[in-house]
Amino acid sequence: MSAHLVVNVLLGLALVVFLAYRQATWQYLDPARIWRTPLVMGVVGVVVLANSGVTVTTTDVVFLAIEALVTIAVGLTTGSITRFRTVSTPDGKGRTLQSRTGWAGAALWIVLIVVRIGLDVVGGHLGAHLLTATGTILLVLALNRAARAVVVDQRIPRGARRASMMVR
């Protein structure tokens, strides 16, 4: 096993632990900013892919479509299981709305990662090499976060949305 692979595995595990923690704990939510992350990741993903000079094959397109469907489904589900609460003490930015998906959200992240790795392995054996490109990974994550944002944006309690407009 190469040092590069070990580092990637350790970074991947650290990311899973971090994401599971974030899903399971209450986090302040700014309704006006839930679209920022998917937008930034999507733009960076497109730029990285455009600059990579990778050749796209039919196999790549098929596997990317499968991955897109899975990641969107997970994002929509994550958005639908998101819970909200309003706290009496605002954070440093004046936010009082918090959200979390709990351990079910953490499990969905793990499912997404396992499916992604599985598709990478199978796709790699069949000649789909675009799945492992950094730009593709960013686009997949952007799709997931955008699908979540679509649902969360519609589910934010009315009073919380108005209060968030007054956040500095």
Phi, psi and omega in degrees: 000129183280158178297324179298317179294318179299315179298316179298318179296315180297318177296319178298316178296319178298320178296317179298315179298314180299313181294321177297317177300314181297324180288326187275344183249155178291130179235142176295140183237130174249104184304331181285348186244005184291344180269349185297310183300309179297326180294312180296313180298321180295314180296313179298318178300316179295316180297315180297316179295319181297326182273354184277338180068022181287140176273130182263126179254169177299321178298319176302313182299317180298312181292324176295322178295316178299314181296321178297316179297317180295314184293325177292317178299317178294319178297316178296319179294317178301316178298323183285336179264000179296134177250150182237153170208153176250130179257154183281334181257114180289158176281187182299339179261005178085009182278140176239350180272130177237156178217159172197159176251348179076195183291336176296321177294321177297318179297321178296322176298317180296318177301314180300317180294316179297315179298317180298315178297317179300316178295322177299315182293308181296314179299321178299320178291334181262003176099009177267099184258353181289338182299331183269359180290140180303317179299321179294316179300317178296320179295320178296314178296323177296318177299317180298311181293326178292318178298319176297316182298323179303313183286313182299317181303323180281339185261353181299130179305139185307310181298325180292324180295316180295318180296326182290336179293340181268358179293137179286000000 
